[in-house]
């Protein structure tokens, strides 16, 4: 719903989006993120994500400075827009097993009421927050009881694609490649972005062909994804959390579990068909031939083999779909990746191998927040126009857009830990 001036005073204006990334079962990752606009919220089986806007102290580009800047832009043939609001897009995540921490954070920041004090009229209509994913179905009563918020479901795929498009078009160093422990940022030309394949890895995997703004199609997917890794890993290693399983895999050696080409050919490459001796011939294959019980294998080796098996499979299927539609760019997103070096490297090696070096796997710095950003960018839905029309400018702007002024704070190398912000401006036409 649109926010009125009673509930969103300009002095404390904040917009909230809660995005999950979780699944509705087994606490696995589901990039079907829960999204919120206006005041928004979403949660899922494992993570609840928040994306919200906070204005700067000098938030309004108005007065003489704003007027002169506005006139200068209007004289230019390249732009008819002027900045009207400065602030930050903030990103924060919570485990949904600790959903109460998320609710307390929202309450402490007054995000559910736009940063204002509670409304004097208790009979007024409650604020609706756009949400999607499992948490939108699991937690509506909790959010209504604790925060007086109604969760209004939003289409997750629309938001997912819109978020990816926005980040790739305007955020500096959003995309990067990672292979052989080498991370390299990729400069994306917005005029040459489309088409591309977006691979969203959550509990399952969705593959989306994106051809432009609002033009996309889900072309494939697989049920073998983050949920498979977490579910099997929990059964095989007794890890209690997804992060614990990832950390365990980092210490492992998959060669103790996987059957390699060299194991079959006496340590030799199978050069005739381009397979090195270290290539995996059969994931978990050594468990068949070795005279060992499950307890004889180290949990970290099992975790490493499992992660590589699933990542290899996703990488191969992704490339085959890119080949099917003639796409050279493949972007991987979703909180399954978690910027885990081995996960990214395995996906990259798989794409590189099957494409014979013609395609590259690329990753997103805000990999787990795509849906939330997409919902947030939907300016008609999150109340910015009402704020600007009633309290900032003389008339309602016909169009609003966002521009990123600076990259993430506190991370000179471009790293992103999920609790940071981007400086940005809102522009009106």
Secondary structure as UniProt FT lines:
FT   TURN            5..7
FT   HELIX           10..12
FT   STRAND          14..20
FT   TURN            26..27
FT   STRAND          39..40
FT   STRAND          47..55
FT   TURN            57..58
FT   HELIX           63..75
FT   TURN            77..78
FT   STRAND          82..95
FT   HELIX           96..98
FT   HELIX           99..109
FT   HELIX           111..113
FT   TURN            114..115
FT   TURN            122..123
FT   STRAND          128..131
FT   HELIX           134..138
FT   HELIX           140..147
FT   STRAND          150..153
FT   HELIX           156..170
FT   TURN            172..173
FT   STRAND          175..179
FT   TURN            180..181
FT   STRAND          182..186
FT   HELIX           190..192
FT   STRAND          196..201
FT   STRAND          205..212
FT   TURN            213..214
FT   STRAND          215..222
FT   HELIX           226..237
FT   HELIX           242..250
FT   HELIX           254..256
FT   STRAND          259..260
FT   HELIX           261..264
FT   TURN            265..267
FT   HELIX           271..273
FT   TURN            277..278
FT   STRAND          280..282
FT   TURN            283..285
FT   HELIX           286..289
FT   HELIX           294..296
FT   HELIX           299..325
FT   STRAND          329..333
FT   TURN            335..339
FT   HELIX           341..354
FT   TURN            355..357
FT   STRAND          360..364
FT   TURN            365..368
FT   HELIX           370..377
FT   TURN            379..381
FT   HELIX           384..387
FT   HELIX           388..392
FT   STRAND          400..404
FT   TURN            409..410
FT   TURN            412..413
FT   STRAND          421..428
//
